[in-house]
Amino acid sequence: MHLADRMSRLGTESAFDVLVKARALEQRGKSVIHLEIGEPDFPTPAHVVEAGQRALGEGWTKYGPTAGLPELREAIAAYVSRTRRVNVTGDNVCVVPGGKPIMFFTMMALVQRGDEVVFPNPSFPIYESLIEFLGATPVPIPLVENRGFSFDLDVFQSRLSDRTRLVILNSPANPTGGVIPPDDLARIADLLRDRDLVILSDEIYSRIWYDAEPASIVGFDGLLEKTVILDGFSKTYAMTGWRLGYGVMPAWLAQAVNRLMVNSNSCTAAFTQRAGLAALEGPQDCVTGMVEQFRRRRDVMVEGLNAIPGFRCSCPAGAFYAFPNVSGTGLPCGEVADLLLNEAGVACLAGTAFGAYGDGYLRFSYANSLSNIQDAIGRIGRLADRWVR
Ligand SMILES: Cc1ncc(COP(=O)(O)O)c(C=O)c1O
C-alpha cells in the first residue's frame, strides 16, 4: 500500500504542529502563552450565534444549492460591490466552507504542470503547498521589510513571464501584517492588465486594518474581470470554526469552482450560511470593537518587541500579526522560536514556516489578551541574555 506520488508534494501549516508541541508542554505542567494561532480570541458575536441556532431549529439541516444559498450570495455580492466599489452579482459568488477552499478550488481549476505561479514570500504556506501539489512552478517574490513588507516592484515585474498563469496577492497579509499601498497596487494592475493570467486576491483580513482602508486590485480598470477575491467570515466575525468563506470571480470561473464543490463537499452547511447572513446584515460594532482591541494590543506588542535586544519590529498596518526581525540575536529564527517555547513558555512561529524569505523573523499573533501579551514580552525579555553577549 502506498500514497499517490502527488502527496509527497503537498505541504502543511506548521502552526498546528507548534500548537501540538505547546499543548504537550502544558500537559507536563508548563505555562504557555499562545501567540502562534491565527484566529481571533473573541467569541462569535451573540446575534450571529443566535441566527445559527435559530436556523437549526427551523430545519436548515439539509443539502442546499452547491454555490450557496441565493440570499447569502446576493448579500455577499452587495457587500463586495459596496466595499470594493465594483459591480458584481450573486452569479459571481461561490460560497464554500472557509476561505481555504477558494484557494484550493481556483488553483485546481486554473493551474497545471508547466505553469508559473507568482506569490509573495513569506506568505500563507498553503499557497506554495498547492502550487507544488499541482506540479506548477512556484515563483516567490520576496517581501521587503523597509517597504512595509510590500514587493520591490521591479523584482515583481522581472518575475512575470509568458508562463505566469496565476498571481497571488494578500493584503492585509499573513504573516507580516503588511498592506499593499494603493500606488503599488496601481502599478501591479498596470503590469497585469493585459496579461493572460488570473489574480487570486486573498482579502481574508480586509476588515482588520489600522490606518488606511486597504485597496483591492479589483478597483483598477479591467482587473475585476481577471480576479478572484477570497474573503470570508473566519477572521472578520471570529467564525473560524463555523467554516464559511467565499470567492467572488468571473462567472466562467465560478462555474468551474462550483463543479469542484459538487465533487467534494456538495454544499456548505446551511445553518452556517444563515449565521453568515446575519453577520453581514446585522450590526457591525462587533467588528469595529474587535479591531480597536487589536490596535491596542498591536501597539503594546510592537513597542515591547522593539525593546528586546536583537529584535526589530516594524508596525503592521493590518491583520493581527507582528513579524519582528530577530537576526540581531545571531541565532537562526527556528532556534529562537524553540527557545521561546521551551524556556519561556511563549509559543510563536519561525518566519521560515512561511517560506524561505521568512528567514530571520518570527510571527507573533496578538489575538490574545493584553495581560498575556505583556506577560509574554516580559518572559522574552528575561530570556534575552541567551543571545546578548
Ligand atoms: C492569508 C490567509 N488566507 C486564508 C486563510 C484561511 O481562512 P479560513 O480559516 O477561512 O479557511 C487564512 C487563515 O489563517 C489566512 O491567513
Ligand as a Chemical Component Dictionary entry (heavy atoms), coordinates in Angstrom:
data_LIG
# 
_chem_comp.id                   LIG 
_chem_comp.type                 NON-POLYMER 
_chem_comp.pdbx_formal_charge   0 
_chem_comp.three_letter_code    LIG 
# 
loop_
_chem_comp_atom.comp_id 
_chem_comp_atom.atom_id 
_chem_comp_atom.alt_atom_id 
_chem_comp_atom.type_symbol 
_chem_comp_atom.charge 
_chem_comp_atom.model_Cartn_x 
_chem_comp_atom.model_Cartn_y 
_chem_comp_atom.model_Cartn_z 
_chem_comp_atom.pdbx_ordinal 
LIG C1 C1 C 0 -3.924  34.690 4.408 1  
LIG C2 C2 C 0 -4.968  33.693 4.764 2  
LIG N1 N1 N 0 -5.822  33.299 3.825 3  
LIG C3 C3 C 0 -6.782  32.391 4.087 4  
LIG C4 C4 C 0 -6.920  31.841 5.341 5  
LIG C5 C5 C 0 -7.946  30.758 5.559 6  
LIG O1 O1 O 0 -9.064  31.158 6.235 7  
LIG P1 P1 P 0 -10.213 30.115 6.606 8  
LIG O2 O2 O 0 -9.998  29.707 8.019 9  
LIG O3 O3 O 0 -11.486 30.895 6.411 10 
LIG O4 O4 O 0 -10.146 28.953 5.668 11 
LIG C6 C6 C 0 -6.053  32.237 6.360 12 
LIG C7 C7 C 0 -6.159  31.624 7.702 13 
LIG O5 O5 O 0 -5.315  31.745 8.544 14 
LIG C8 C8 C 0 -5.055  33.190 6.067 15 
LIG O6 O6 O 0 -4.199  33.613 6.997 16 
# 
loop_
_chem_comp_bond.comp_id 
_chem_comp_bond.atom_id_1 
_chem_comp_bond.atom_id_2 
_chem_comp_bond.value_order 
_chem_comp_bond.pdbx_ordinal 
LIG C1 C2 SING 1  
LIG C2 N1 SING 2  
LIG C2 C8 DOUB 3  
LIG N1 C3 DOUB 4  
LIG C3 C4 SING 5  
LIG C4 C5 SING 6  
LIG C4 C6 DOUB 7  
LIG C5 O1 SING 8  
LIG O1 P1 SING 9  
LIG P1 O2 DOUB 10 
LIG P1 O3 SING 11 
LIG P1 O4 SING 12 
LIG C6 C7 SING 13 
LIG C6 C8 SING 14 
LIG C7 O5 DOUB 15 
LIG C8 O6 SING 16 
# 
